[in-house]
Amino acid sequence: MPTRHPTPPRLAFLIGGSEGIGLATARALAARGTSVVLFGRSPAKLEAALSSLGTAGARHAAHALDVRDRAGTEAVLGEALALHGTPQLVLVTAGFARAAWFGEDEVGLAEDIIAVNLLGSMNVARALLPALRTAGTGRLILTSSLAGLVAVPGYTAYSAAKFGVLGFADALRREIHRDGLRVSVLCPPNTRTPGFAAENVDKPAEVLASEEKVRTLSAEDVAEAMLRALPRPPRLIVPGADSRLAALAVRLFPALGDAILRRK
Ligand SMILES: NC(=O)c1ccc[n+]([C@@H]2O[C@H](COP(=O)([O-])OP(=O)(O)OC[C@H]3O[C@@H](n4cnc5c(N)ncnc54)[C@H](OP(=O)(O)O)[C@@H]3O)[C@@H](O)[C@H]2O)c1
């Protein structure tokens, strides 16, 4: 039974909405009557996602874009604003993780992780900010990770990118605080999605073993936690009490973080 959201947005843009956490959020919003506009690279995935939203799909739409492409992202999001209007909610979940020991990672992987997760978030924000600031009441939610609060061995580039998303969002919020637009960061723990399944394919055995006792959420759990927070979105949305406790403990006691998390 989904938790009822008191004032669901009329229109939401979901950047990375064709799969995983973004699609789960699209479904939850569509069920509450929100018109959703999905964005991702693959037109086939977008088409399938749109169909999965059900008969109410007539009110929904999808557009292909690659957040790594600054000019392309600005063009597609500009067209979407003109076609659909200014959304009350923008959720950016376009991103990916790959585990690799630093120095053993394939050439170009770190650059791509940073291009999609960090620069991609900036490209989306840059394209939508003028409209969002003018409207003055919306929510911009970027996605970091628990690995953006607690640096994880095996995820050097990913943790750097996701810590970067937090730094970007904090600075941006302080820059535009007069405009009424709320900027938050979603920090999911491990979540069962196509992206997580792809990440697990070539995860080093040591990293897999270290995750055995870690609880994994469903994409729907994460979407519901995010939507519950929408009326008064905090700086950080961290689904799962155990995730919040872990993040707090490592922030307060970094040496404890080293002891627990260091490579065995
Ligand atoms: N799942 C987890 O365990 C977990 C944990 C912590 C944080 N996160 C973060 O949560 C976010 C969503 O993760 P997820 O597991 O839901 O991922 P997912 O299942 O792989 O879905 C990612 C979505 O983003 C789109 N996308 C990927 N790269 C893109 C690009 N360059 N430009 C535009 N769209 C792009 C994908 O569509 P296309 O492939 O067609 O582009 C897809 O719609 C990511 O930022 C991830 O780092 C995930």
The ligand as a MOL file (V3000), in Angstrom:
LIG
                    3D

  0  0  0     0  0            999 V3000
M  V30 BEGIN CTAB
M  V30 COUNTS 48 52 0 0 0
M  V30 BEGIN ATOM
M  V30 1 N 20.9050 0.5690 -7.3500 0
M  V30 2 C 21.7250 0.8380 -6.3490 0
M  V30 3 O 22.1550 -0.0440 -5.5950 0
M  V30 4 C 22.1350 2.2720 -6.0770 0
M  V30 5 C 22.7050 2.5710 -4.8150 0
M  V30 6 C 23.1010 3.8880 -4.5830 0
M  V30 7 C 22.9510 4.8650 -5.5350 0
M  V30 8 N 22.3980 4.5290 -6.7380 0 CHG=1
M  V30 9 C 22.2740 5.5960 -7.7280 0
M  V30 10 O 20.8980 5.7340 -8.0500 0
M  V30 11 C 20.7710 6.1390 -9.4220 0
M  V30 12 C 19.8400 5.1660 -10.1310 0
M  V30 13 O 20.4050 3.8810 -10.0490 0
M  V30 14 P 19.6200 2.6070 -10.5910 0
M  V30 15 O 20.2150 1.4400 -9.9030 0
M  V30 16 O 18.1690 2.8590 -10.5490 0 CHG=-1
M  V30 17 O 20.1570 2.5970 -12.1200 0
M  V30 18 P 19.6010 1.8220 -13.3990 0
M  V30 19 O 18.7120 0.7250 -13.0170 0
M  V30 20 O 20.8070 1.4870 -14.2210 0
M  V30 21 O 18.7880 2.9870 -14.1640 0
M  V30 22 C 19.5090 4.0960 -14.6110 0
M  V30 23 C 18.6430 4.9750 -15.4660 0
M  V30 24 O 19.4230 6.0900 -15.9050 0
M  V30 25 C 19.4930 6.1110 -17.3300 0
M  V30 26 N 20.8360 6.5610 -17.7120 0
M  V30 27 C 22.0190 5.9560 -17.4480 0
M  V30 28 N 23.0240 6.6650 -17.9890 0
M  V30 29 C 22.4700 7.7400 -18.5870 0
M  V30 30 C 22.9910 8.8230 -19.3340 0
M  V30 31 N 24.3040 8.9430 -19.5880 0
M  V30 32 N 22.1330 9.7590 -19.7970 0
M  V30 33 C 20.8020 9.6490 -19.5690 0
M  V30 34 N 20.2520 8.6440 -18.8900 0
M  V30 35 C 21.0820 7.6910 -18.4080 0
M  V30 36 C 19.2010 4.6660 -17.7560 0
M  V30 37 O 18.6720 4.5700 -19.0810 0
M  V30 38 P 19.6820 4.3710 -20.3410 0
M  V30 39 O 20.6280 3.2830 -19.9660 0
M  V30 40 O 18.7990 4.0440 -21.4940 0
M  V30 41 O 20.3590 5.6870 -20.5190 0
M  V30 42 C 18.1440 4.2880 -16.7290 0
M  V30 43 O 16.8940 4.8420 -17.0700 0
M  V30 44 C 22.1880 6.1910 -9.9820 0
M  V30 45 O 22.6700 7.5180 -9.8790 0
M  V30 46 C 22.9670 5.2860 -9.0490 0
M  V30 47 O 24.3410 5.6270 -9.0010 0
M  V30 48 C 21.9860 3.2630 -7.0360 0
M  V30 END ATOM
M  V30 BEGIN BOND
M  V30 1 1 1 2
M  V30 2 2 2 3
M  V30 3 1 2 4
M  V30 4 1 4 5
M  V30 5 2 4 48
M  V30 6 2 5 6
M  V30 7 1 6 7
M  V30 8 2 7 8
M  V30 9 1 8 9
M  V30 10 1 8 48
M  V30 11 1 9 10
M  V30 12 1 9 46
M  V30 13 1 10 11
M  V30 14 1 11 12
M  V30 15 1 11 44
M  V30 16 1 12 13
M  V30 17 1 13 14
M  V30 18 2 14 15
M  V30 19 1 14 16
M  V30 20 1 14 17
M  V30 21 1 17 18
M  V30 22 2 18 19
M  V30 23 1 18 20
M  V30 24 1 18 21
M  V30 25 1 21 22
M  V30 26 1 22 23
M  V30 27 1 23 24
M  V30 28 1 23 42
M  V30 29 1 24 25
M  V30 30 1 25 26
M  V30 31 1 25 36
M  V30 32 1 26 27
M  V30 33 1 26 35
M  V30 34 2 27 28
M  V30 35 1 28 29
M  V30 36 1 29 30
M  V30 37 2 29 35
M  V30 38 1 30 31
M  V30 39 2 30 32
M  V30 40 1 32 33
M  V30 41 2 33 34
M  V30 42 1 34 35
M  V30 43 1 36 37
M  V30 44 1 36 42
M  V30 45 1 37 38
M  V30 46 2 38 39
M  V30 47 1 38 40
M  V30 48 1 38 41
M  V30 49 1 42 43
M  V30 50 1 44 45
M  V30 51 1 44 46
M  V30 52 1 46 47
M  V30 END BOND
M  V30 END CTAB
M  END
